[in-house]
Amino acid sequence: MIERFKNHKIAVVMGGLSAEREVSLKTGAGVLAALQESGYDAVGLDWTKGTSLATLLAGASAGVVWNALHGTYGEDGAVQGLCACLGLPCTGSGILASALAMDKIASKRIFESHSIPTPRWRTLPGAGAGPADGSDALDALADWDVPLVVKPADEGSSVGVSIVDDRDQLATAVALARTFHGPVLVEDYIAGTEIFVGILDGAVLGSVEVRPATRFYDYEAKYLRNDTQYLLPPELPADVLASAEAHGLAAYQALGCAGHSRPDLRIDRDGRAWVLEVNTLPGMTATSLLPKIAKRAGMSYAELCERILASAS
Protein backbone atom coordinates (compact mmCIF):
# COMPACT_ATOMS: atom_id res chain seq x y z
CA MET A 1 0.00 0.00 0.00
CA ILE A 2 1.19 3.51 -0.81
CA GLU A 3 2.14 5.06 2.52
CA ARG A 4 1.20 8.54 1.33
CA PHE A 5 -2.46 7.62 0.80
CA LYS A 6 -3.08 4.76 3.26
CA ASN A 7 -5.09 7.02 5.61
CA HIS A 8 -6.85 9.00 2.88
CA LYS A 9 -10.33 8.46 1.45
CA ILE A 10 -9.84 7.83 -2.24
CA ALA A 11 -12.67 9.09 -4.44
CA VAL A 12 -12.92 7.24 -7.74
CA VAL A 13 -14.77 9.78 -9.85
CA MET A 14 -16.66 8.20 -12.75
CA GLY A 15 -19.60 8.73 -15.09
CA GLY A 16 -19.47 12.41 -15.88
CA LEU A 17 -21.22 14.54 -18.44
CA SER A 18 -19.57 13.54 -21.73
CA ALA A 19 -20.51 11.20 -24.55
CA GLU A 20 -18.15 8.68 -22.93
CA ARG A 21 -20.14 8.38 -19.71
CA GLU A 22 -20.91 4.65 -20.03
CA VAL A 23 -17.27 3.78 -20.68
CA SER A 24 -16.23 5.87 -17.68
CA LEU A 25 -18.63 3.97 -15.43
CA LYS A 26 -16.97 0.71 -16.48
CA THR A 27 -13.51 2.15 -15.93
CA GLY A 28 -14.53 3.47 -12.52
CA ALA A 29 -16.10 0.19 -11.40
CA GLY A 30 -12.95 -1.72 -12.24
CA VAL A 31 -10.63 0.75 -10.54
CA LEU A 32 -12.81 0.98 -7.43
CA ALA A 33 -12.92 -2.79 -7.00
CA ALA A 34 -9.15 -3.08 -7.48
CA LEU A 35 -8.35 -0.38 -4.92
CA GLN A 36 -10.74 -1.82 -2.36
CA GLU A 37 -9.32 -5.30 -2.84
CA SER A 38 -5.85 -3.82 -2.26
CA GLY A 39 -7.00 -2.47 1.09
CA TYR A 40 -7.59 1.18 0.27
CA ASP A 41 -10.44 3.22 1.72
CA ALA A 42 -11.99 3.96 -1.68
CA VAL A 43 -15.45 5.15 -2.65
CA GLY A 44 -17.05 5.53 -6.06
CA LEU A 45 -18.61 8.87 -7.02
CA ASP A 46 -20.93 8.87 -10.03
CA TRP A 47 -20.95 12.45 -11.27
CA THR A 48 -24.26 12.97 -13.04
CA LYS A 49 -25.88 15.90 -14.78
CA GLY A 50 -27.33 18.37 -12.28
CA THR A 51 -25.00 17.39 -9.44
CA SER A 52 -22.02 19.33 -8.12
CA LEU A 53 -18.75 17.43 -8.23
CA ALA A 54 -17.31 19.69 -5.53
CA THR A 55 -20.26 18.81 -3.28
CA LEU A 56 -19.85 15.10 -4.00
CA LEU A 57 -16.16 15.24 -3.11
CA ALA A 58 -16.83 17.16 0.11
CA GLY A 59 -19.61 14.75 1.10
CA ALA A 60 -17.27 11.81 0.63
CA SER A 61 -14.50 13.48 2.67
CA ALA A 62 -12.21 12.80 -0.27
CA GLY A 63 -8.48 13.12 0.32
CA VAL A 64 -7.38 12.18 -3.20
CA VAL A 65 -9.14 11.75 -6.55
CA TRP A 66 -8.62 8.74 -8.83
CA ASN A 67 -9.95 10.30 -12.02
CA ALA A 68 -11.83 7.63 -13.99
CA LEU A 69 -13.66 10.13 -16.19
CA HIS A 70 -13.31 10.25 -19.97
CA GLY A 71 -13.99 13.05 -22.43
CA THR A 72 -15.32 16.55 -21.95
CA TYR A 73 -15.05 18.06 -18.45
CA GLY A 74 -13.26 15.00 -17.06
CA GLU A 75 -10.26 14.79 -19.36
CA ASP A 76 -9.89 18.36 -20.62
CA GLY A 77 -8.51 20.14 -17.57
CA ALA A 78 -11.82 21.14 -15.98
CA VAL A 79 -11.87 18.53 -13.22
CA GLN A 80 -8.12 18.88 -12.85
CA GLY A 81 -8.62 22.59 -12.17
CA LEU A 82 -11.39 21.89 -9.67
CA CYS A 83 -9.18 19.46 -7.77
CA ALA A 84 -6.36 22.00 -7.74
CA CYS A 85 -8.71 24.64 -6.29
CA LEU A 86 -9.90 22.18 -3.64
CA GLY A 87 -6.36 21.13 -2.78
CA LEU A 88 -7.01 17.50 -3.74
CA PRO A 89 -4.30 15.42 -5.41
CA CYS A 90 -5.66 13.98 -8.67
CA THR A 91 -4.39 11.20 -10.92
CA GLY A 92 -3.43 11.89 -14.50
CA SER A 93 -1.95 14.91 -16.22
CA GLY A 94 -2.28 18.47 -14.98
CA ILE A 95 -4.59 21.24 -16.14
CA LEU A 96 -2.66 22.49 -19.16
CA ALA A 97 -1.50 19.12 -20.48
CA SER A 98 -5.02 17.72 -20.12
CA ALA A 99 -6.51 20.66 -22.02
CA LEU A 100 -3.92 20.48 -24.80
CA ALA A 101 -4.25 16.72 -25.25
CA MET A 102 -8.05 16.83 -25.31
CA ASP A 103 -8.04 19.58 -27.94
CA LYS A 104 -6.86 17.72 -31.03
CA ILE A 105 -6.21 20.98 -32.86
CA ALA A 106 -3.95 22.31 -30.10
CA SER A 107 -2.25 18.91 -29.99
CA LYS A 108 -1.55 19.03 -33.71
CA ARG A 109 0.10 22.42 -33.37
CA ILE A 110 2.23 21.20 -30.47
CA PHE A 111 3.26 18.08 -32.39
CA GLU A 112 4.25 20.10 -35.43
CA SER A 113 6.23 22.58 -33.33
CA HIS A 114 8.25 19.63 -31.97
CA SER A 115 8.67 17.97 -35.39
CA ILE A 116 6.53 15.01 -34.33
CA PRO A 117 4.95 13.48 -37.44
CA THR A 118 1.16 13.84 -37.53
CA PRO A 119 -1.24 13.58 -40.49
CA ARG A 120 -1.98 16.71 -42.50
CA TRP A 121 -5.04 18.43 -41.10
CA ARG A 122 -7.57 21.22 -41.47
CA THR A 123 -10.40 22.53 -39.30
CA LEU A 124 -14.01 23.30 -40.12
CA PRO A 125 -16.48 25.18 -37.89
CA GLY A 126 -18.13 23.08 -35.22
CA ALA A 127 -21.69 22.82 -33.93
CA GLY A 128 -23.54 26.12 -34.12
CA ALA A 129 -20.82 27.73 -36.24
CA GLY A 130 -21.35 25.79 -39.46
CA PRO A 131 -24.37 24.31 -41.27
CA ALA A 132 -25.74 21.39 -39.26
CA ASP A 133 -26.11 19.36 -42.46
CA GLY A 134 -22.42 19.73 -43.36
CA SER A 135 -23.27 21.32 -46.69
CA ASP A 136 -20.17 23.52 -46.57
CA ALA A 137 -17.81 20.54 -46.56
CA LEU A 138 -17.51 19.97 -50.32
CA ASP A 139 -16.38 23.52 -51.05
CA ALA A 140 -14.20 23.77 -47.94
CA LEU A 141 -12.36 20.57 -48.88
CA ALA A 142 -12.42 20.95 -52.65
CA ASP A 143 -8.61 20.74 -52.82
CA TRP A 144 -8.31 17.57 -50.69
CA ASP A 145 -8.35 14.03 -51.98
CA VAL A 146 -10.13 11.16 -50.25
CA PRO A 147 -9.84 9.12 -48.13
CA LEU A 148 -10.13 11.54 -45.25
CA VAL A 149 -10.89 11.26 -41.55
CA VAL A 150 -13.52 13.60 -40.08
CA LYS A 151 -13.89 13.88 -36.31
CA PRO A 152 -14.93 16.23 -33.50
CA ALA A 153 -11.83 18.00 -32.22
CA ASP A 154 -12.72 17.66 -28.53
CA GLU A 155 -14.10 14.15 -28.07
CA GLY A 156 -12.49 10.78 -27.34
CA SER A 157 -13.18 7.03 -27.73
CA SER A 158 -13.57 7.61 -31.50
CA VAL A 159 -16.91 9.30 -30.85
CA GLY A 160 -18.23 10.94 -34.02
CA VAL A 161 -15.34 9.75 -36.22
CA SER A 162 -15.90 8.93 -39.89
CA ILE A 163 -13.58 7.69 -42.63
CA VAL A 164 -14.67 9.26 -45.91
CA ASP A 165 -13.85 7.28 -49.07
CA ASP A 166 -16.19 9.16 -51.41
CA ARG A 167 -16.68 12.90 -51.56
CA ASP A 168 -20.44 12.34 -51.51
CA GLN A 169 -19.99 11.18 -47.88
CA LEU A 170 -18.33 14.41 -46.72
CA ALA A 171 -21.46 16.33 -45.74
CA THR A 172 -22.81 13.41 -43.70
CA ALA A 173 -19.49 12.95 -41.91
CA VAL A 174 -19.20 16.65 -41.03
CA ALA A 175 -22.84 16.73 -39.92
CA LEU A 176 -22.16 13.81 -37.56
CA ALA A 177 -19.05 15.49 -36.12
CA ARG A 178 -21.09 18.66 -35.53
CA THR A 179 -23.44 16.80 -33.20
CA PHE A 180 -20.57 16.63 -30.70
CA HIS A 181 -18.38 19.07 -28.81
CA GLY A 182 -15.82 21.37 -30.44
CA PRO A 183 -14.70 22.25 -33.97
CA VAL A 184 -14.49 19.66 -36.73
CA LEU A 185 -11.06 18.25 -37.52
CA VAL A 186 -10.29 16.82 -40.95
CA GLU A 187 -7.07 14.92 -41.58
CA ASP A 188 -5.49 12.61 -44.11
CA TYR A 189 -6.34 8.96 -43.64
CA ILE A 190 -3.18 6.94 -43.00
CA ALA A 191 -3.66 3.42 -44.29
CA GLY A 192 -1.67 0.90 -42.29
CA THR A 193 -1.26 -0.49 -38.78
CA GLU A 194 -2.89 0.86 -35.63
CA ILE A 195 -0.47 1.06 -32.71
CA PHE A 196 -1.19 2.22 -29.16
CA VAL A 197 1.66 3.05 -26.79
CA GLY A 198 1.26 2.72 -23.04
CA ILE A 199 3.15 5.26 -20.96
CA LEU A 200 3.43 5.29 -17.19
CA ASP A 201 5.36 7.86 -15.17
CA GLY A 202 7.23 9.20 -18.18
CA ALA A 203 8.42 5.85 -19.55
CA VAL A 204 7.11 3.55 -22.27
CA LEU A 205 5.45 0.52 -20.68
CA GLY A 206 4.86 -1.26 -23.98
CA SER A 207 2.67 -1.20 -27.07
CA VAL A 208 -0.19 -3.09 -28.62
CA GLU A 209 -1.20 -3.53 -32.24
CA VAL A 210 -4.95 -3.60 -32.77
CA ARG A 211 -6.61 -5.32 -35.71
CA PRO A 212 -10.32 -4.53 -35.61
CA ALA A 213 -12.88 -6.37 -37.72
CA THR A 214 -14.37 -2.95 -38.45
CA ARG A 215 -12.67 -0.37 -40.69
CA PHE A 216 -10.78 1.11 -37.77
CA TYR A 217 -10.65 0.89 -33.97
CA ASP A 218 -13.92 2.74 -33.43
CA TYR A 219 -16.30 2.80 -30.46
CA GLU A 220 -17.95 -0.44 -31.58
CA ALA A 221 -14.63 -2.26 -31.93
CA LYS A 222 -13.43 -0.95 -28.57
CA TYR A 223 -16.43 -1.74 -26.41
CA LEU A 224 -19.13 -3.71 -28.21
CA ARG A 225 -17.45 -6.43 -30.30
CA ASN A 226 -15.51 -9.56 -29.38
CA ASP A 227 -13.67 -10.05 -32.68
CA THR A 228 -11.02 -7.35 -32.30
CA GLN A 229 -7.49 -8.78 -32.31
CA TYR A 230 -4.82 -7.48 -29.92
CA LEU A 231 -1.20 -8.27 -30.68
CA LEU A 232 1.31 -7.86 -27.85
CA PRO A 233 3.94 -7.08 -28.89
CA PRO A 234 2.95 -5.59 -32.24
CA GLU A 235 4.00 -7.56 -35.32
CA LEU A 236 6.33 -4.87 -36.60
CA PRO A 237 10.06 -4.75 -37.34
CA ALA A 238 11.99 -3.79 -34.22
CA ASP A 239 13.17 -0.48 -35.67
CA VAL A 240 9.66 0.51 -36.75
CA LEU A 241 8.23 -0.27 -33.31
CA ALA A 242 11.06 1.61 -31.61
CA SER A 243 10.36 4.63 -33.79
CA ALA A 244 6.64 4.48 -33.01
CA GLU A 245 7.26 4.27 -29.26
CA ALA A 246 9.77 7.13 -29.44
CA HIS A 247 7.26 9.33 -31.26
CA GLY A 248 4.54 8.41 -28.76
CA LEU A 249 6.76 9.31 -25.81
CA ALA A 250 7.83 12.54 -27.54
CA ALA A 251 4.17 13.50 -27.97
CA TYR A 252 3.49 12.79 -24.27
CA GLN A 253 6.46 14.94 -23.29
CA ALA A 254 5.65 17.76 -25.72
CA LEU A 255 2.17 18.14 -24.24
CA GLY A 256 3.56 18.09 -20.71
CA CYS A 257 1.71 14.94 -19.66
CA ALA A 258 2.25 13.13 -16.37
CA GLY A 259 1.29 9.77 -14.90
CA HIS A 260 -0.42 7.41 -17.32
CA SER A 261 -1.27 8.15 -20.95
CA ARG A 262 -1.82 6.31 -24.22
CA PRO A 263 -0.64 7.87 -27.48
CA ASP A 264 -2.43 6.56 -30.58
CA LEU A 265 -0.45 6.13 -33.79
CA ARG A 266 -0.68 4.70 -37.27
CA ILE A 267 2.18 3.06 -39.12
CA ASP A 268 1.94 3.60 -42.87
CA ARG A 269 2.92 1.05 -45.51
CA ASP A 270 6.43 2.49 -45.66
CA GLY A 271 6.95 1.91 -41.93
CA ARG A 272 6.61 5.57 -40.92
CA ALA A 273 4.87 6.34 -37.63
CA TRP A 274 2.25 9.11 -37.39
CA VAL A 275 0.92 10.37 -34.07
CA LEU A 276 -2.83 10.91 -34.06
CA GLU A 277 -3.44 11.97 -30.45
CA VAL A 278 -2.57 11.35 -26.80
CA ASN A 279 -5.21 10.05 -24.40
CA THR A 280 -4.41 11.35 -20.92
CA LEU A 281 -7.11 9.25 -19.21
CA PRO A 282 -7.16 6.03 -21.22
CA GLY A 283 -9.80 3.43 -20.54
CA MET A 284 -9.38 0.92 -17.73
CA THR A 285 -12.20 -1.46 -18.67
CA ALA A 286 -11.89 -5.20 -19.20
CA THR A 287 -11.11 -4.64 -22.89
CA SER A 288 -8.98 -1.51 -22.53
CA LEU A 289 -5.48 -1.31 -23.95
CA LEU A 290 -3.39 0.08 -21.10
CA PRO A 291 -4.24 -2.84 -18.76
CA LYS A 292 -3.35 -5.27 -21.58
CA ILE A 293 0.01 -3.55 -22.07
CA ALA A 294 0.66 -3.55 -18.32
CA LYS A 295 -0.18 -7.25 -18.04
CA ARG A 296 2.39 -8.13 -20.68
CA ALA A 297 4.90 -6.02 -18.77
CA GLY A 298 4.25 -8.17 -15.70
CA MET A 299 1.93 -5.75 -13.91
CA SER A 300 -1.50 -6.82 -12.68
CA TYR A 301 -4.57 -4.65 -13.06
CA ALA A 302 -4.55 -3.88 -9.32
CA GLU A 303 -0.86 -2.97 -9.44
CA LEU A 304 -1.50 -0.65 -12.38
CA CYS A 305 -4.32 1.09 -10.52
CA GLU A 306 -2.02 1.51 -7.51
CA ARG A 307 0.84 2.86 -9.64
CA ILE A 308 -1.52 5.40 -11.16
CA LEU A 309 -2.71 6.37 -7.68
CA ALA A 310 0.91 6.90 -6.64
CA SER A 311 1.30 9.48 -9.44
CA ALA A 312 -1.54 11.69 -8.12
CA SER A 313 -0.50 15.29 -7.64
N, C-alpha and C positions, 0 to 999 in steps of 0.2 A: 504493500500500500504506500502511496505517495505521502510522505510525512507532512508535507505542506498543506495537504487538504484532508487529512484523516479526521479532523474535528469540524469540518465544514459541511454544510448542507449543499449538495450539488444539485442544481436545477438543470434538468435536461429539457431544454426548450424545443418544442416541436410543433408541427402543424403550420401555423402562420397564415398569411393572407395571400400568398402567391398561387400561381397555377400549379405549383409543385407541392401543394399541401399534402396530398395523399402519400406521396413518396416520403416527405418529411416525417409523417406519422410512423411510417415503417422504420425509417432510420432511427427515430427517437425511441421506439419500443425496443429495438435491438440494443441500443446503447444503454438504455435504462436498465434492462435486465442484466447486461454484462457488468455494469458498475455495481449493482446490488449484489450480484453473485460474488463479486470480488471484495465485498464487505464495506462498500462505501454507503454513506447516508445520502442516497440519491432519490429525487422525486421528479416525476414527469409533469411538465406544464404544457398543456395544449393551448396555445395562443390562438384564439378564434376572433373572427370579426366582431367588433363591438366591445371587446374586452381590452383592458389596459395591461400591457406587458409589465410595466413598472409596478402596478398594483399586484399582479400575480407573483412577481419576484419578491416583493415585500411580504406578501401573505405567506410565502413559503419559507421565509427567513433565509433566502438563498445567500450563500457565501461565495459561490463560484458558478458560472454558467457554462454548461456543455452545450454548445450551439448546434442543434440538430436540424435547424431550419434550412430550406433551400429556396433560392430565387429572391424575388423582390422583397425588400424590407429585412429579410433575414440574412442575405448573403451580400448585400450591396453597401454595407457600412452603417445602415440605420440602427440596427440592433447593437452593433459594435459601439456606436456612439452613445447609445443609451446606457450600455454597461459601463462605459468610461465615465459618464456623468454620475452614475450610481456608485462608482468605486468598486465594481464587481469584476474580478478577472473573468475573461471569456476565451474560450478555445477558438482557434482559427486565426486568420490574418487580422490586422488592425483596420482602422477606419478607412484610410486612404487606399491601401492595397485592395481591400474588399471592394471599394467603389470602382477602382480602376479595372479590376478583373471582371466585375459584373457587367461593366459597360464595354461591350465588344468593340465599339468604335475607339474609345480611349485606349483599350488594350492594343488595338492595331497600331495606333500612333506610337505607343511605347515600344512595341516590338520593332517597328521600322526604325525608330531612333537608336535602337541598340543593334541594328543589323541582324535581327532575328527573322528568318524567312517566314513569311505569312502570305496567304493567297491575296492576289490583287482584289481590291474592294472599292465599293462606292456606297453612299448612303442615299436613301429616299426618305421623304417625310413620313412620320409615323401616324398613329391614330389621331384623328382630329386635325391633322395638318395636311393631309393628302386625301384624295378621293377614296372613300371606303371601298369602292369596287376595284381599286387598283388600275383604273383606266389610264393613268399617267405613265405606267410602267413601260409601255412599248416605245414611246418617244424618249423617255428618260434613259433608256438602255439601248437605243437604236444602234450605237456603235459597239455593243458587246455581243460576242458570240455565245451560244449555248454549248454545253450545259453550264448552268449557273446555280448557285445556292442562294436562296432567299430566306431570311430569318429575322425575327425581332432582335434588336440590338441588346435588350436588357432582360432576356429570359434565359433559363437553363433547361437541362434535361431534354434538349432538342424540341422543346415546345414551339410550335408554329413554324418549324423548318420545312422547306420544300426544295427538292432538286428539280430544276426546270430543264427539260430536254428539248422542248419545242416552244418557240416564242409565243404561241397561242396560249401557253400555260402561265405566262408572266403575270397577267392581271389577277388571276385567281390566287397565285402564290403571294403576291404583294397584299391582296385583300386579306388573306389569312394572317399574314404577319401583322397587319394593322389591327387585328382584334386583340393583340397583346400589348404589353408595355414597351414604350420606347420607340425610337426611330427604326426604320427598316434597313437592314444591312444586306447588301448584295455582294457576293464574292465569286471568284472563279471556282468551279468544281474541280477538285484534285482527284482524279481517278487513281486508285491504288489501295494501299493497306492502311487500315485504321489501327493506330497505336495509342495507348494511354499510359502515361508515366506516373507512377506513384512517388510522391515526395513526402518525406517526414523529417521535420526539424532541419531543413536545409540540405538534405542529402537524398539522392535517388534511392528508393527502396526496391525498385524493380519496374517492370513494364509488362503489359499484356496486349496481345493482338486479338482483336475482336472480328469475328466473321459472322455477321448477321445474315439470316435468311432473307431479310428485307433488303431494300436498296442500300440503306446505311443504318448505323446504330441509332435508330430513332427511339421515341418514347415506347413504342410497342415492343421493339426488340429488347429494350432495357428492362421492362417491367412486366410485360404481358405474355411473352412467348417463352417456350422452353427449347427452341431449336437454334438459339444463338451459340456459336462456338467460341470458346475462350482458350487461347494458346499462351501458356506460360512455360518458358519464355517465348516471345514472338519468333516465328519462323523467318528470320531475317539474317543476312550476313552480319557478322559481328561488328564490322565497321559501320554498317548502316544503322544498326541498333544503337551503337555508341553515339553516333551523331544525333540520332533522334532524342536520346536521353539527355545529351548535352544541351540541345536546343530547348528541351522542356525545362531543364533546370535553369537555363539562362532566362527563360520567360518568367519563371517563378521569381527569380532574383530581380529582374528588371521592374516588375510590378511592386516589389517590396513585400512579398508574401512571407508568412511565418507559419510554423506548425505544419499541418497537413494540407496538401493540395494535389490536384490531378490535372496536369496539362494534357490536352487532347491534340493529337497530331495526325497527319496523313503522310504516308510515304509514297511518292509517285513512282511511275514505272522505271524511272532512271535511278531510283534509290535515294532521291533527295527528300529530306524531311521538311514539312511545313507545319508551323504551329497555328492551330485554329483558335484556341482559347485556353485559359487556365481556370479550373473550378476550385475555388477556395474552400468550399464546403461540399466535397464530393459525397455521394450517397454511401450509406453504411447499412444497406439492406442485405438480405440474404443473397441477392444476385449482383450486388455492387462490386465495382472493380478494385477499389483500394483494399478491401478485406481479402480479396483473392490474391492480390500482389503480396500483401503482408503474410498470408499463409505460406506462400511459396518461399518467402524469406525466413520462415521459421517462427513467425509471430502469430499467436492465436488472436481471435477476434477480441477477446477480453483484454489481452495485452495491448492490442492496438488502441482500444478505447482508453486504456489507462495512460498510454504514451501520449495520446492526444490531450487528455486531461492535464498531464504534466506540463504541456506547452502553454496552458492558459495564462494570459497576461492582461 
